[in-house]
Amino acid sequence: MASEDNFRDNILGHSADVPEGTPEVSGVDFNHYQDRNITVAEMLDSMRHTGYQATSVAEAVRIIDTMVTSYSNLGTSLLTNYQRSWPRTPSPSHPEIQSEIFLGYTSNLVSSGLRSTIRYLVEHKHVTCLVATAGGIEEDIIKCLGPTYSTPSFSANDAQLRSDHINRIGNLLVPNNNYVSFEDWITPLLWKMLEEQEASFAHLQHLHAQRQSQPPPPKGARAKAGAHVDTDDENPLIFSPSTFIARLGAEINDDSSICTWAYRNKIPIFCPALTDGSIGDMLAQFMIRARNRVPVSPSPVPSLHPWFSTSPLLLDIARDIDLLNSKTRHCQLHGAKMGAIILGEEW
């Protein structure tokens, strides 16, 4: 008898009451849509109580909808005076915003057709900040230079593809010519950016020499009209990953490009690991050429700062960290909300 009671207690015990208001599992009843197509909104709404990942998708939609409805004054996102935009224009004043929406994504999303969705969100200013992998940047630019092809299968003769110089990303095929075109496109731009950077150092050296030749003002004397005042033009032109990416978007100037629309709408794209991809290969090869001063048209001017002896083109990652943190501080100081949408998974 005791054994039977234990069995009933352990296996057939009475359930506690489910909390009041807990919805029952339900799914789509397609009988309601026999005379018309179901809409995306109706499908997502019906997924709320389907269970498993369907419920998670519906909850994600609810959270994103909350972000969008609480985000006002769509337009220019926060840029601090410390961040140099491209081209050189004064940083916009801090807008009164209610929320910041960050969108993070991986390169495989840009390799796929979801690139168009991300581009749409940036084009219409539905996000205020992007965070991407290096592949998410270069794949966007590369697609402006050559197409990526889709196949129905994830299986392929990779040895044959290798001999044909075709790269495979899951069931997507990318001709190697696309990466060759990318190198042909970005290398002259790197030389141009290096010339601009060196010219900024030359300008600073000229200003420094002028000041050294002028006698110092009398002790305690007030500055006269026209006296030296620090300006943004007296800071060296050192690119950060976000300004480097903005330059890529400006130069490629393609309506299908995420980077182009981010540049046009002044939405920063952060990429802490910018060199972790094809861009890194291009930069490494460029650094070797720049140190050796291999003649390339247009020919670079001679180095004007000792830093260039080890790193001809300077990229300041720390400056982007400061800008990203400043966006967070701005929201905290003004009681604004922050939301993040993080998509994708690298293979």
N, C-alpha and C positions, 0 to 999 in steps of 0.2 A: 504493500500500500504506500509506504514511504517513497519507494522508487517511482511509483506512478505519479504521486503528488509532485516530486521533483521534476519529472518530465513535463507535467502540465504547467508548472511554474516557469520553467526555463524556455519551453517551446511554445506553449499556448497561453502565455500570460496575457492579461488584459492590457491594452494600450492606454497610455495617458492621452488626455485630450490634446488635439493639435491646436496650436495657438489660433485664436479667433482672427479671422481675416485672411488666413493662409489660402491662396487660390488653389483650385483643383487643376490637375494636369489636363490640358486640352490642346488640340491642334487645329490645323486648317480644315475647314469643311468646304471642300471644293464644290459641293452641291449649290452653295450660295453664289457661285461664279460661273454657272453653266452657260449663261447668256452673254458673258463678257469676260475679258481677261482680268485677272487679279492684279492690283497695283503693287508696286514695291512697298509702299507704306502699309497697305493692308497685310501683306505677307509678313513684314517685320513685326507688326502689331500682334499678329496671331502667334508669333514665335515666343512671345513673352512667357507663356505657360506650357510650352511644348516640352521643356526639359533638356537636359544635357547641354551641348554647346549652343543650341538654338536659343535657349534662355539667356546665355551669356552674350550672344550677338544682340539680342533685343535690349539687354541692359546697357551694352556699350552704346547703342543708338540713343538710348534715353540720356546717358551721361553727356554724349556729344551734343545732343539737342540742348541740354542745359547750358553747356559752354557757349553755344552759338547765340542763344537767346539772351545770355548775360553779357555778351560782348557787344559793345556799342562803338560808335565812331570808327567804323571800319575804314582803314586807310593806313597812313604812314605809321609804322611801328617805332618803338623807342630806339633812338640812337643817341649815345652819349657823345659829348664833345671830344672824348678821348678817342673815339673811333673815326677814322678818316674814311669817308665814303668815296665812291668813284663814280663819275669824275669829281674833282675837288669842288664841293659845294658846301656851304655852311650846314652844320647838323641841324635838323629840324627841332623846333621846341617840343618839349614833352607834351603829348596830347593827353587830355583827360580821358582815361580809358577805364573800363570796368573789369576787363579781364585780358589776359594774354593766353593765346592758344599756341602751344608748341606742337609741331608735327615731326616725329622721327621716323626714318624709313631706311631700309637696307637696299643694297644695289640690285638684288634680284627683282624687286618691285619695279625699278626703273628699266631693267632689261625687258620686263614683260609689258603688256598693254596697260598696266596700272599707272604707268608714267603719265598717261593722258589725264587720269583722275587727279593725280597730285598736281600736275600743271594747271588744271582747272581751279583747284582750291587756291593756288598761289595767284593765278591770273585775276581771280575775283576777290582776293584779299580775305578769304575765309580763315586764314591762319596768320599769325604775326611773326613766327620764327620757325625755321627749319633746322633740323639736325640730321645729317646724313653721313653715311660711310663714304670712303673715297670712291668706291665703285658707283655709288649713287650719283656722284658728280660727273665722273668721266663717261659713264654709260649714257647720261643725258646729252652730253656734248657729242659723243660718238654717233648717237642716233641721228643727229643733225647732218652727219657726214656720210652715212651709209645705213642701209636697212638691216634689221635683225629679223630672222625668219622663224616661224613656228612649225613644229612637226607634231603628229598625233602621239608619238611614243617617246618614253624616256630611255628606251634602249637604242643603241646605235653602235656601228662599227667604229669605235674611237680611233683604232689604228689607221683606218682608212681616212677618217676625218683629219687626223693629224697629218697624214701625207698630203692631203688636199689643202692644208692650211686653213681649216675651218674649226672654229672653237665651238664647244657645246656647253650651254648653260641649262641643265635639265633637258627639256624638250625644245629648247631654243637653239638656233644655229647663228653664229656670228662669224662672217668671213674675216680672215686675218687682215684683209685689205682695209677694213674699217679702222684697225689700230694703226696701220701705216698712215692712213689719211689723218688720223688724230695727231700723230707725231709731226707730219708735214704741216699741220695747221698750228699746233701749239708752239713749236720751236721758234718761229719768227716772233711770236708774241712774247716769249720769254726773253728774247734778246731786247725787244722794245721796252719791256718792263725793267730790265736791268739798266738800260740806258737812262730811263727816267729816274731810277733810284740813284744811279751814280751822279746824274745831273743835280739832284737835290742835295747830295753831299757837297758837290762843287759849289753850289749856291751858299751853303752854310759856311764852307771854308772862306768864301769871298767875304761874307758878312763878318766872320771872325777876324779876318785880316784887316778889314776896314776899322773895326772897333779897336784893334790893337794899335793902329796908327793914330787914333784920336786920343788927345790928352784926357785923363779922367776929369769929371766935373769937380768943382771945389767941394770939400767936405761939408755936408749939410745943405748943399744947394738943391733947390727944387728943380724937377725936370722941366725943361722948356718945351714949347710947342715944337712938334716934329722930332722930339727925342725918341730914342729906341723904346718900343713897346713889344713884348713878346706876342707873336701871332702864330697861327697854325702853319703859315708858310715857312716859319723858321724851325719847324720840326722835320726831321729826316723822313723821307718817303720809305717806310718799311711796311711791306704788305703783311697782313694777317691772313689766315686761311679764308676768312669770310670776305675780305676785300679782294683776295686773289680770285675767289669763286665769282664774286660780283663782276670782276673784270672779264672772266671767261664768258659770263652771260651777256655782257655788253658787246663783246667782240663777235660772238657767234650770231647774235641778233636774229634769232629764229623763233617764230611764233609758237612752235611746238615744244620749245625748251623750258624746263622748269627754271633753270638758272637765268634765262633771259627775263622771264616774268618776275622772278624774285628781284633782279636788278632794277627793272622798270618800276616796281612797286616798293622799292626800298625795304624789302623783307630780307633780313640777314639769313644766310645759310652757314651754319657752323659745322665744321668737319675737323675734329681734333686729330684724326689720323689721316690727313690729306695725302700723305706719301704712301699709304698702304694700298697700292694698286698701280695701274698703268701710269698715272700721273707721277708717282714716285720714280718709276723707271725713266720717264721723260726728264724729270728734274735731275736725276743722278747723271744721266748722259749729258745734260746741258751743263751741269756744274763742271764736268771734266773739260768740255769744250771751252767754257768761259774762263777757267783757270789758265788753259793753254792759249786762249785767244785765237782759236781757229777762225780763219776768215769766213764769215758768214754774212750775207747781205740782209739787213744793213749792218755794216761793221760796227761793233761796240766801241765806245770811247774807252781810253785807258782807265784803270781802276783809280779811284780817288780817295779811298779810305782803307786803312790796314785791315779792317774786318774782311774785306773782299779777298784777301789772300787765302783764306780758308773757306769762305762761303760767299761766293760772288752775289747770289740773289738771296736776300734776307727775308725770312718768313717768321713772324712773331706769333707763336701759338698762345703765349701768355696773355696777349692783348685781347684775344677772343674770350678767354676765360673771364677776364675782367668785364668785358661787355655783357657776357651771359649773366654773370653775377649781378651786374648793375640793373639788368632787366628785372631780376628777382627782387632786388632791394627797392626798386621803383614801385613794384606792386605792393610790397609790404608797407612802404611809407604812405601810399595813397589808398590803402585798403582795397586794392584791386584783387581780383581772383586770377588764379593761374590754372590752366588745364593742359594736359599732355596726352597726345595720341601717338602711340608707339606701334609701328607696323613692321611686319616682316621678320624673317629669320634667315641668317646666312647658312648656306649649305657647307 
